[in-house]
């Protein structure tokens, strides 16, 4: 019943009070630390709310989205949340708070507080350590005051020798356990429902039950029938059996460890029997690893030294400036101001330098799947572009940067039967570019040097592309429809999955584990299993879309040239729509993307331009025009301070790469 409480009352005078020094009673079984915001499960086990929430999410993550229960991490009891319709992240909040444990923790934390005789403090103003506690008067006494003041007046009081009782303070704060719902004393137990409750709980929820008694009567019943002793015996037997099982698991663990060691030794023995050439090849590949490691380590060391030297100089300037100001030394203040300005400019230059090169480096070993070739493979150093962790005031905002073309890339391949039609493009963080060629039904991979290194034939016409992660892209298929997910390695494209939805898509983005696509007049979410849900329905045609990774808002382009119509709209995470940009500087809006600062980039197909604007549309500037070679731009992708644009014109066999400086 909902009226009951999660734990029997451990504070009643007739029960054995837990020793406050038994810290394991107040520990979370997951994190093994003192319970924080303890939540009590129906099986009587308490866990930190945060630990329980993480456990629930992990427990049900491998199940279907319709999971309605989980198992207790301690006793494996199947447990149901109060409200199964809520997000699983909120299930832990639904369980009752273990207030008893909270009180015990608070009391244990106060056991080191000094206790002094109350009469001595009031009469003499002295701090004499107390030895006795009178429950009736709720007062502390030293031995002298107890005899002289208390015992001469009060007879029959319950006096506690606090020095002889570790739990006196717990008893001092003892009060009858109250029902969470009715705030009345819990004094009844229903055997039919195995539930504690107050008189109102029993009257409302258990009036038809056959076995309802007071807690005192039920405890006497358990004692008289030896059930408590039997339960204790069974628990001890269970603990012994589990101890034996645990020992068996440890033995199995040791056995497989021994097997592992034996297998490794066998492999080592086999390697030792290899011929001299294999040993030489091993040495060569090892030398390559060490060389790559030293090179990348040295690069990082140099970068660290640059920043550390400048950091120390700036800190010294700050300290000296403060001293000069305190001393009212005008000349030093001016000199230090100039010095600080020079150091600040140096830092800006260093930031700009690092922005062009900062990356996450990994050293990997690529091997040939054909082991009979006796090839030790090769060492590959992978670099993925990452944002520089600096304050926005130290770097020129992208909205204020000028743009320049840095490369024009030919995407035409000898195997292409038709002119290229690049309607989708993704600029990966490591500098590589993935292009979707609609006419030739291909996806092409371009390395950071501007060369096409691989092409993947598809069973459909790819339109827009989006990045799923640093090594995965997805393509919206216009015909026959659906989504294709592609894995991207340094020099190869591999089709990893196909999502068939029987629906044609011309735009796509990836947000929070789902694909977001326009389907004519609608914006829909598509899960990896093909499940589709409509997010918003428009009155006009929608073309492409992108999302701001910081707040999840979608920016949608509307393919129209009608003056006063919406060119770009914004859809919030709760599916509220806002007009952002009207047709004007942009006509027939196509490709759209968002940079790390929240600036939105839009391709104007009929206006032959690319505009950059703020997320709310208040600041709009024409970034690229026909003078920059922009003719019917159809797709755009932004990566850091670089962007790539595709054109559907006489330049359709090439794409343009620009940089904001």
C-alpha positions as CSV (number, residue, x, y, z in Angstrom):
1,X,0.0,0.0,0.0
2,X,1.1,3.5,-0.7
3,X,0.5,4.6,2.9
4,X,3.2,2.4,4.3
5,X,6.9,3.2,4.9
6,X,9.9,1.7,3.3
7,X,11.6,0.5,6.5
8,X,10.6,-0.8,10.0
9,X,11.2,1.8,12.6
10,X,14.8,1.3,13.9
11,X,14.3,3.9,16.6
12,X,11.6,2.4,18.8
13,X,12.5,1.8,22.4
14,X,12.0,-1.9,22.1
15,X,14.3,-2.4,19.1
16,X,18.0,-2.8,19.1
17,X,19.4,0.5,18.0
18,X,22.2,0.3,15.4
19,X,25.6,1.5,16.6
20,X,26.4,4.8,14.9
21,X,29.9,3.6,14.4
22,X,28.7,0.8,12.1
23,X,29.3,3.0,9.0
24,X,28.5,0.2,6.6
25,X,24.8,0.5,7.6
26,X,24.8,4.0,6.2
27,X,26.7,3.2,3.0
28,X,25.3,3.0,-0.5
29,X,25.8,-0.5,-2.0
30,X,26.7,1.0,-5.3
31,X,29.3,3.7,-4.6
32,X,30.2,2.3,-1.2
33,X,30.2,5.8,0.3
34,X,27.9,7.5,2.8
35,X,24.4,7.6,1.5
36,X,23.4,10.9,-0.2
37,X,19.7,11.7,-0.7
38,X,18.9,8.0,0.1
39,X,15.9,6.5,-1.7
40,X,14.3,3.3,-0.4
41,X,13.1,0.6,-2.7
42,X,10.1,-1.7,-1.9
43,X,12.5,-4.5,-1.0
44,X,13.8,-2.3,1.9
45,X,17.2,-1.5,0.3
46,X,18.4,2.1,0.2
47,X,20.7,3.7,-2.3
48,X,21.9,7.2,-3.2
49,X,19.3,8.8,-5.5
50,X,22.1,9.7,-8.1
51,X,23.5,6.1,-7.9
52,X,20.0,4.6,-8.3
53,X,19.1,6.8,-11.2
54,X,22.4,5.9,-13.1
55,X,21.8,2.2,-12.3
56,X,18.3,2.3,-13.6
57,X,19.3,4.0,-16.9
58,X,22.1,1.6,-17.4
59,X,19.9,-1.4,-16.5
60,X,17.2,-0.6,-19.0
61,X,19.4,0.9,-21.7
62,X,19.8,-2.5,-23.5
63,X,16.0,-3.2,-23.3
64,X,13.2,-1.7,-25.4
65,X,11.9,1.8,-24.8
66,X,8.8,0.3,-23.3
67,X,10.6,-1.2,-20.3
68,X,8.5,-0.7,-17.1
69,X,10.7,-2.2,-14.4
70,X,14.2,-2.9,-13.2
71,X,15.8,-5.3,-10.7
72,X,17.3,-4.2,-7.3
73,X,21.1,-4.1,-7.5
74,X,21.3,-5.8,-4.2
75,X,18.7,-8.6,-4.0
76,X,17.7,-8.7,-7.7
77,X,14.0,-8.2,-6.8
78,X,11.9,-7.0,-9.8
79,X,11.0,-3.4,-9.0
80,X,8.4,-1.1,-10.6
81,X,8.4,2.7,-10.5
82,X,5.4,4.6,-9.2
83,X,4.8,6.2,-12.6
84,X,6.1,4.1,-15.5
85,X,5.3,6.8,-18.1
86,X,7.9,9.2,-16.8
87,X,11.4,9.3,-18.3
88,X,13.6,6.6,-16.8
89,X,16.0,9.3,-15.6
90,X,13.3,10.4,-13.2
91,X,12.2,6.9,-11.8
92,X,14.6,7.2,-8.9
93,X,12.9,10.4,-7.7
94,X,9.6,8.6,-7.4
95,X,10.8,6.3,-4.5
96,X,10.3,7.5,-0.9
97,X,13.2,9.2,0.8
98,X,14.8,7.2,3.7
99,X,14.4,9.8,6.4
100,X,15.5,7.3,9.1
101,X,18.9,6.9,7.5
102,X,19.2,10.7,7.0
103,X,18.6,11.2,10.7
104,X,21.1,8.6,11.7
105,X,23.7,10.2,9.4
106,X,23.0,13.6,10.9
107,X,23.2,12.1,14.5
108,X,26.5,10.3,13.7
109,X,28.0,13.5,12.4
110,X,27.1,15.2,15.7
111,X,28.5,12.6,18.1
112,X,31.7,14.5,18.4
113,X,30.0,17.6,19.6
114,X,30.7,18.4,23.3
115,X,27.8,18.0,25.9
116,X,27.7,20.1,29.0
117,X,25.7,20.3,32.2
118,X,22.7,22.7,31.8
119,X,22.5,23.8,35.4
120,X,26.2,24.6,35.6
121,X,25.9,26.7,32.5
122,X,22.9,28.7,33.8
123,X,24.0,29.2,37.4
124,X,27.8,29.4,37.2
125,X,28.4,30.1,33.5
126,X,30.9,27.1,33.5
127,X,31.2,24.4,30.9
128,X,31.1,21.2,32.9
129,X,30.9,18.0,30.9
130,X,27.5,16.2,31.3
131,X,27.2,12.6,32.2
132,X,23.4,12.1,32.5
133,X,20.4,12.8,30.3
134,X,16.9,13.1,31.7
135,X,14.3,12.2,29.2
136,X,11.4,13.7,31.1
137,X,13.0,17.1,31.4
138,X,15.1,16.8,28.3
139,X,18.1,18.2,30.1
140,X,21.8,17.3,30.6
141,X,23.3,17.0,34.1
142,X,26.8,16.5,35.6
143,X,26.9,13.9,38.4
144,X,26.8,16.6,41.1
145,X,23.9,18.5,39.7
146,X,22.0,15.2,39.1
147,X,22.3,14.4,42.9
148,X,21.7,17.9,44.2
149,X,19.1,19.3,41.8
150,X,17.4,16.5,39.9
151,X,17.2,13.6,42.3
152,X,15.9,15.7,45.2
153,X,12.9,16.8,43.2
154,X,12.2,14.3,40.4
155,X,11.5,10.6,41.2
156,X,11.0,8.0,38.6
157,X,12.5,9.8,35.6
158,X,14.2,7.8,32.9
159,X,17.9,8.8,33.3
160,X,20.4,7.8,30.7
161,X,24.1,7.5,31.5
162,X,25.4,9.0,28.3
163,X,29.0,7.9,28.9
164,X,27.9,4.3,29.1
165,X,25.6,4.4,26.1
166,X,26.9,5.1,22.6
167,X,23.3,5.5,21.3
168,X,22.1,8.0,24.0
169,X,21.9,10.9,21.4
170,X,20.0,8.7,19.0
171,X,17.5,7.9,21.8
172,X,17.5,11.5,22.8
173,X,16.1,12.4,19.4
174,X,13.8,9.4,19.3
175,X,10.2,10.0,18.5
176,X,7.5,7.7,17.3
177,X,7.8,6.9,13.6
178,X,5.2,8.9,11.6
179,X,3.3,7.8,8.5
180,X,4.6,9.7,5.4
181,X,1.0,10.2,4.2
182,X,-1.0,10.9,7.3
183,X,1.7,12.1,9.7
184,X,0.2,9.8,12.4
185,X,2.2,7.3,14.5
186,X,2.8,4.0,12.7
187,X,1.5,1.3,15.1
188,X,0.0,-1.4,12.8
189,X,1.1,-4.1,10.5
190,X,-0.9,-5.9,7.8
191,X,0.4,-9.4,7.2
192,X,-1.7,-9.8,4.1
193,X,0.1,-6.9,2.3
194,X,3.3,-7.0,4.4
195,X,2.9,-3.3,5.1
196,X,3.3,-0.9,8.0
197,X,0.8,1.9,8.6
198,X,-0.9,4.2,11.0
199,X,-4.5,3.9,12.1
200,X,-5.8,5.9,9.1
201,X,-3.9,3.7,6.7
202,X,-5.4,0.6,8.2
203,X,-8.9,2.0,8.2
204,X,-8.7,3.2,4.6
205,X,-6.7,0.6,2.9
206,X,-6.8,-2.6,5.0
207,X,-10.3,-2.7,6.7
208,X,-11.1,-5.9,4.7
209,X,-7.7,-7.6,5.6
210,X,-7.9,-10.6,7.9
211,X,-4.4,-10.3,9.5
212,X,-4.0,-6.8,10.9
213,X,-2.4,-6.3,14.3
214,X,-0.3,-3.8,16.3
215,X,3.4,-3.8,15.7
216,X,3.9,-4.9,19.3
217,X,1.6,-7.9,18.9
218,X,3.1,-8.9,15.6
219,X,6.7,-8.8,17.1
220,X,5.5,-10.9,20.0
221,X,4.0,-13.3,17.5
222,X,7.3,-13.6,15.6
223,X,9.2,-14.1,18.8
224,X,6.8,-16.7,20.2
225,X,6.8,-18.7,17.0
226,X,10.6,-18.5,16.6
227,X,10.2,-17.0,13.2
228,X,12.8,-14.3,13.9
229,X,15.3,-16.9,15.0
230,X,14.5,-19.1,12.0
231,X,14.9,-16.1,9.7
232,X,18.2,-15.3,11.3
233,X,19.4,-18.9,10.8
234,X,18.3,-18.9,7.1
235,X,20.0,-15.6,6.5
236,X,23.2,-16.9,8.0
237,X,22.9,-20.0,5.8
238,X,22.3,-17.8,2.8
239,X,25.3,-15.6,3.6
240,X,27.5,-18.8,4.0
241,X,26.2,-20.2,0.7
242,X,26.9,-16.9,-1.0
243,X,30.4,-16.8,0.5
244,X,31.0,-20.2,-1.0
245,X,29.7,-19.1,-4.3
246,X,31.8,-16.0,-4.3
247,X,34.9,-18.1,-3.5
248,X,33.9,-20.3,-6.4
249,X,33.7,-17.3,-8.7
250,X,37.1,-16.1,-7.6
251,X,38.4,-19.6,-8.3
252,X,36.9,-19.5,-11.8
253,X,38.3,-16.1,-12.3
254,X,41.8,-17.3,-11.4
255,X,41.3,-20.3,-13.7
256,X,40.6,-18.2,-16.7
257,X,43.4,-15.9,-15.7
258,X,45.7,-19.0,-15.7
259,X,44.2,-20.0,-19.1
260,X,44.9,-16.5,-20.4
261,X,48.5,-16.6,-19.2
262,X,48.9,-20.0,-20.8
263,X,47.5,-18.8,-24.1
264,X,49.7,-15.8,-24.0
265,X,52.7,-17.9,-23.3
266,X,51.8,-20.2,-26.2
267,X,51.5,-17.2,-28.5
268,X,54.9,-15.9,-27.2
269,X,56.4,-19.3,-27.8
270,X,55.0,-19.4,-31.3
271,X,56.4,-15.9,-32.0
272,X,59.8,-17.0,-30.8
273,X,59.7,-19.8,-33.4
274,X,59.2,-17.4,-36.3
275,X,62.0,-16.7,-38.7
276,X,64.4,-13.8,-38.7
277,X,62.4,-11.8,-41.2
278,X,59.4,-11.7,-39.0
279,X,61.5,-10.4,-36.1
280,X,63.0,-7.7,-38.3
281,X,59.5,-6.6,-39.5
282,X,58.4,-6.5,-35.9
283,X,61.3,-4.2,-35.0
284,X,60.5,-2.0,-38.0
285,X,56.9,-1.5,-37.0
286,X,57.9,-0.9,-33.4
287,X,60.4,1.7,-34.4
288,X,57.6,3.4,-36.4
289,X,55.4,3.5,-33.3
290,X,58.1,5.0,-31.1
291,X,59.0,7.5,-33.8
292,X,55.3,8.6,-34.2
293,X,54.9,8.8,-30.5
294,X,58.0,10.9,-30.0
295,X,57.0,13.2,-32.8
296,X,53.5,13.8,-31.5
297,X,54.8,14.1,-27.9
298,X,57.3,16.7,-29.0
299,X,54.6,18.7,-30.8
300,X,52.5,18.7,-27.7
301,X,55.5,19.6,-25.5
302,X,56.3,22.6,-27.7
303,X,52.7,23.8,-27.5
304,X,52.6,23.4,-23.7
305,X,55.9,25.3,-23.4
306,X,54.5,28.2,-25.5
307,X,51.5,28.6,-23.3
308,X,53.2,28.1,-20.0
309,X,55.8,30.7,-20.7
310,X,53.2,33.2,-21.8
311,X,51.0,32.3,-18.8
312,X,53.8,33.0,-16.4
313,X,54.6,36.3,-18.1
314,X,51.0,37.4,-17.9
315,X,50.7,36.4,-14.3
316,X,53.8,38.3,-13.4
317,X,52.5,41.4,-15.2
318,X,49.2,41.1,-13.3
319,X,51.0,41.0,-10.0
320,X,53.3,43.8,-10.9
321,X,50.4,46.0,-12.1
322,X,48.6,45.5,-8.8
323,X,51.7,46.6,-6.9
324,X,52.2,49.6,-9.1
325,X,48.7,50.7,-8.6
326,X,48.9,50.3,-4.9
327,X,52.1,52.4,-4.8
328,X,50.6,55.0,-7.1
329,X,53.5,54.6,-9.5
330,X,52.3,56.1,-12.7
331,X,55.3,55.3,-14.8
332,X,55.4,51.6,-13.9
333,X,51.6,51.4,-14.3
334,X,51.9,52.7,-17.9
335,X,54.8,50.5,-18.8
336,X,53.1,47.4,-17.3
337,X,49.9,48.3,-19.2
338,X,51.8,48.4,-22.4
339,X,53.5,45.2,-21.5
340,X,50.2,43.5,-20.7
341,X,48.8,44.7,-24.0
342,X,51.7,43.2,-25.9
343,X,51.3,39.9,-24.0
344,X,47.5,39.9,-24.7
345,X,48.2,40.4,-28.5
346,X,50.8,37.6,-28.3
347,X,48.2,35.3,-26.7
348,X,45.6,36.1,-29.4
349,X,48.2,35.3,-32.0
350,X,49.0,32.1,-30.2
351,X,45.4,31.2,-30.0
352,X,44.9,31.8,-33.7
353,X,48.0,29.7,-34.4
354,X,46.7,26.8,-32.3
355,X,43.2,27.0,-33.7
356,X,44.6,26.0,-37.0
357,X,46.4,22.9,-35.6
358,X,44.8,21.8,-32.4
359,X,43.5,18.3,-32.7
360,X,43.0,15.0,-30.8
361,X,45.8,12.6,-31.8
362,X,45.6,8.9,-31.7
363,X,48.2,6.3,-32.8
364,X,46.7,3.2,-34.2
365,X,47.9,-0.1,-35.7
366,X,46.3,-1.1,-39.0
367,X,46.8,-4.8,-39.9
368,X,45.9,-6.9,-42.9
369,X,43.1,-9.3,-42.3
370,X,45.1,-11.9,-44.3
371,X,47.6,-13.1,-41.7
372,X,49.2,-15.5,-44.2
373,X,50.8,-12.5,-45.8
374,X,53.2,-12.3,-42.8
375,X,52.6,-8.5,-42.8
376,X,52.8,-6.6,-39.5
377,X,50.6,-3.9,-40.9
378,X,51.3,-0.2,-40.5
379,X,51.3,2.6,-37.9
380,X,48.7,5.3,-38.6
381,X,48.5,8.7,-36.7
382,X,45.0,9.9,-36.7
383,X,44.1,13.6,-36.0
384,X,40.6,14.9,-35.4
385,X,40.0,18.6,-35.3
386,X,38.7,19.9,-32.0
387,X,37.6,23.3,-30.6
388,X,40.2,25.4,-28.9
389,X,39.4,25.9,-25.2
390,X,39.7,29.6,-25.0
391,X,37.4,32.4,-23.9
392,X,35.4,34.0,-26.7
393,X,36.8,37.5,-25.9
394,X,40.3,36.4,-26.9
395,X,39.4,35.3,-30.4
396,X,37.7,37.3,-33.1
397,X,34.1,36.0,-33.4
398,X,33.3,34.2,-36.6
399,X,30.5,36.7,-37.3
400,X,33.1,39.4,-37.7
401,X,35.6,37.4,-39.8
402,X,36.3,38.0,-43.5
403,X,36.1,35.0,-45.8
404,X,38.6,33.8,-48.4
405,X,38.6,30.8,-50.7
406,X,41.4,28.4,-49.8
407,X,40.7,25.5,-52.3
408,X,38.6,24.3,-55.1
409,X,38.2,20.5,-55.2
410,X,37.4,18.5,-58.3
411,X,35.0,15.7,-57.3
412,X,34.6,14.2,-60.8
413,X,35.8,10.5,-60.9
414,X,36.7,8.5,-64.0
415,X,34.0,6.0,-63.1
416,X,31.2,8.7,-63.1
417,X,28.7,8.3,-66.0
418,X,27.1,11.7,-65.6
419,X,28.0,15.2,-64.5
420,X,28.3,15.5,-60.7
421,X,25.3,16.8,-58.6
422,X,26.6,17.4,-55.1
423,X,23.4,18.0,-53.1
424,X,24.9,17.0,-49.7
425,X,28.3,17.6,-48.1
426,X,29.9,17.0,-44.6
427,X,33.2,18.7,-43.5
428,X,34.7,16.3,-40.9
429,X,36.8,17.6,-38.0
430,X,40.0,16.1,-39.3
431,X,39.8,18.0,-42.6
432,X,38.3,15.3,-44.8
433,X,35.1,16.0,-46.8
434,X,32.3,13.6,-47.7
435,X,30.2,14.5,-50.7
436,X,26.9,13.0,-51.9
437,X,26.7,12.8,-55.7
438,X,23.0,12.5,-56.6
439,X,23.5,12.0,-60.4
440,X,26.0,9.1,-60.1
441,X,24.3,7.6,-56.9
442,X,27.6,7.8,-55.0
443,X,29.2,9.1,-51.8
444,X,32.8,10.3,-52.3
445,X,35.5,10.8,-49.7
446,X,38.0,13.6,-50.2
447,X,41.2,13.8,-48.0
448,X,42.6,16.9,-46.4
449,X,44.8,17.4,-49.5
450,X,41.8,17.7,-51.8
451,X,42.0,14.3,-53.5
452,X,39.1,11.9,-54.0
453,X,40.4,8.7,-52.2
454,X,37.3,6.5,-52.3
455,X,33.7,6.3,-53.7
456,X,30.8,4.3,-52.4
457,X,28.0,3.2,-54.8
458,X,24.5,3.3,-53.3
459,X,21.2,1.8,-54.4
460,X,19.6,5.2,-54.5
461,X,20.1,8.9,-55.0
462,X,21.8,10.7,-52.0
463,X,20.7,14.2,-51.3
464,X,21.6,15.8,-48.1
465,X,24.3,14.4,-45.8
466,X,24.8,14.8,-42.0
467,X,27.5,13.9,-39.5
468,X,26.6,11.3,-36.9
469,X,30.0,11.3,-35.2
470,X,33.6,11.9,-36.3
471,X,33.7,8.6,-38.2
472,X,30.1,8.2,-39.4
473,X,27.9,10.1,-41.8
474,X,24.3,9.5,-43.0
475,X,22.7,10.2,-46.3
476,X,19.1,11.1,-47.0
477,X,17.9,9.1,-50.0
478,X,15.5,10.8,-52.4
479,X,14.9,7.7,-54.5
480,X,13.9,5.0,-53.5
481,X,13.9,6.5,-50.0
482,X,15.2,5.9,-46.5
483,X,18.6,6.6,-44.9
484,X,22.0,5.1,-45.5
485,X,24.6,5.1,-42.6
486,X,28.2,5.1,-43.7
487,X,31.4,4.5,-41.8
488,X,34.3,6.7,-42.7
489,X,37.9,5.5,-42.3
490,X,41.0,7.6,-43.4
491,X,40.7,6.3,-46.9
492,X,37.6,4.2,-47.2
493,X,33.8,4.4,-47.1
494,X,31.7,1.4,-45.9
495,X,28.0,1.1,-45.8
496,X,27.2,0.1,-42.2
497,X,23.4,0.2,-42.1
498,X,20.3,0.8,-44.1
499,X,17.1,2.4,-42.6
500,X,14.2,1.6,-44.9
501,X,11.1,3.8,-44.3
502,X,9.5,3.9,-47.7
503,X,9.8,7.7,-47.6
504,X,11.8,10.0,-49.8
505,X,14.0,12.5,-48.0
506,X,15.9,15.5,-49.3
507,X,17.3,16.9,-46.0
508,X,18.8,15.3,-42.9
509,X,20.5,16.1,-39.6
510,X,21.3,14.0,-36.5
511,X,20.2,15.0,-33.0
512,X,20.2,13.1,-29.7
513,X,20.4,9.7,-31.3
514,X,17.7,10.3,-33.9
515,X,17.7,11.5,-37.5
516,X,15.6,14.6,-38.2
517,X,14.3,14.8,-41.8
518,X,11.9,16.9,-43.8
519,X,9.2,15.1,-45.8
520,X,7.7,17.8,-48.0
521,X,5.5,19.7,-45.5
522,X,6.6,17.9,-42.3
523,X,9.6,17.6,-40.0
524,X,10.0,14.1,-38.6
525,X,12.3,12.1,-36.3
526,X,13.5,8.7,-37.5
527,X,15.0,6.2,-35.1
528,X,17.6,3.7,-36.2
529,X,15.0,1.0,-36.3
530,X,13.0,3.1,-38.8
531,X,10.3,4.3,-36.3
532,X,9.1,7.7,-37.5
533,X,7.4,10.5,-35.6
534,X,6.0,13.8,-36.9
535,X,7.5,16.8,-35.0
536,X,5.9,19.7,-36.9
537,X,3.7,20.2,-39.9
538,X,4.1,23.3,-42.1
539,X,1.9,25.0,-44.7
540,X,4.7,25.3,-47.2
541,X,7.5,23.2,-48.6
542,X,10.6,22.6,-46.5
543,X,14.0,21.7,-48.0
544,X,17.0,21.2,-45.7
545,X,17.7,21.6,-42.0
546,X,20.4,21.6,-39.4
547,X,20.6,21.9,-35.6
548,X,22.5,23.9,-33.0
549,X,24.4,21.3,-31.0
550,X,24.4,23.6,-27.9
551,X,20.6,23.8,-27.5
552,X,19.2,21.3,-30.0
553,X,17.1,23.9,-31.9
554,X,16.5,23.1,-35.6
555,X,16.9,25.6,-38.4
556,X,14.7,24.8,-41.4
557,X,15.0,26.2,-44.9
558,X,11.9,26.9,-47.0
559,X,12.2,26.6,-50.8
560,X,10.4,29.7,-51.9
561,X,11.0,33.0,-53.7
562,X,7.7,34.7,-52.6
563,X,8.4,38.1,-51.0
564,X,7.4,38.1,-47.4
565,X,7.4,34.4,-47.1
566,X,9.7,32.6,-44.6
567,X,13.1,31.6,-45.8
568,X,14.5,30.2,-42.5
569,X,12.5,29.0,-39.5
570,X,13.5,27.7,-36.1
571,X,12.0,24.8,-34.3
572,X,12.7,24.4,-30.6
573,X,13.2,21.1,-28.8
574,X,9.6,21.3,-27.6
575,X,8.5,21.8,-31.3
576,X,7.6,25.5,-31.1
577,X,8.1,27.2,-34.4
578,X,9.5,30.7,-35.0
579,X,10.1,32.6,-38.2
580,X,13.8,33.7,-38.4
581,X,14.4,35.1,-41.9
582,X,12.1,36.3,-44.6
583,X,12.7,36.0,-48.3
584,X,14.8,38.9,-49.4
585,X,18.6,38.7,-49.3
586,X,18.0,34.9,-49.6
587,X,15.8,33.4,-52.3
588,X,15.0,29.7,-52.6
589,X,16.9,28.8,-49.4
590,X,18.5,25.4,-49.7
591,X,21.4,24.1,-47.6
592,X,21.8,25.3,-44.0
593,X,24.3,24.7,-41.2
594,X,25.2,26.1,-37.8
595,X,28.8,26.8,-36.4
596,X,30.1,26.4,-32.9
597,X,29.1,30.0,-32.0
598,X,25.5,29.5,-33.1
599,X,25.8,31.5,-36.4
600,X,23.6,30.1,-39.1
601,X,24.7,29.7,-42.7
602,X,22.2,29.6,-45.6
603,X,22.5,28.8,-49.3
604,X,20.4,31.1,-51.5
605,X,19.8,29.0,-54.6
606,X,18.2,31.7,-56.7
607,X,20.0,34.7,-55.0
608,X,23.4,33.0,-55.8
609,X,24.8,33.7,-52.4
610,X,25.6,32.4,-48.9
611,X,24.5,34.4,-45.9
612,X,25.6,34.2,-42.3
613,X,23.2,35.3,-39.6
614,X,22.7,35.1,-35.8
615,X,20.4,32.4,-34.5
616,X,17.5,34.8,-34.0
617,X,17.9,36.4,-37.4
618,X,18.6,39.9,-36.1
619,X,22.1,40.1,-37.7
620,X,22.4,39.1,-41.3
621,X,25.3,39.6,-43.7
622,X,26.0,38.3,-47.2
623,X,29.1,36.2,-46.8
624,X,29.6,34.9,-50.3
625,X,28.1,36.1,-53.6
626,X,28.4,35.3,-57.4
627,X,31.6,37.3,-57.3
628,X,33.1,34.5,-55.2
629,X,32.1,31.9,-57.7
630,X,28.8,31.0,-56.0
631,X,26.3,29.9,-58.6
632,X,23.1,28.2,-57.4
633,X,24.6,26.9,-54.1
634,X,22.8,23.8,-52.9
635,X,24.7,22.5,-49.8
636,X,27.0,23.8,-47.1
637,X,28.9,22.4,-44.2
638,X,30.8,24.3,-41.5
639,X,33.7,23.0,-39.5
640,X,35.4,25.5,-37.1
641,X,36.5,28.5,-39.2
642,X,36.2,26.6,-42.5
643,X,33.2,25.9,-44.7
644,X,32.6,24.0,-47.9
645,X,29.9,24.9,-50.5
646,X,28.5,22.9,-53.4
647,X,27.0,24.5,-56.6
648,X,24.5,23.2,-59.1
649,X,25.7,25.0,-62.2
650,X,28.4,24.7,-64.8
651,X,30.8,24.3,-61.8
652,X,28.9,21.2,-60.5
653,X,32.0,19.0,-60.8
654,X,33.8,20.9,-58.1
655,X,33.2,22.2,-54.6
656,X,34.7,25.3,-52.9
657,X,36.4,25.4,-49.5
658,X,36.5,28.8,-47.7
659,X,38.0,30.0,-44.4
660,X,36.9,32.8,-42.0
661,X,39.9,34.9,-41.1
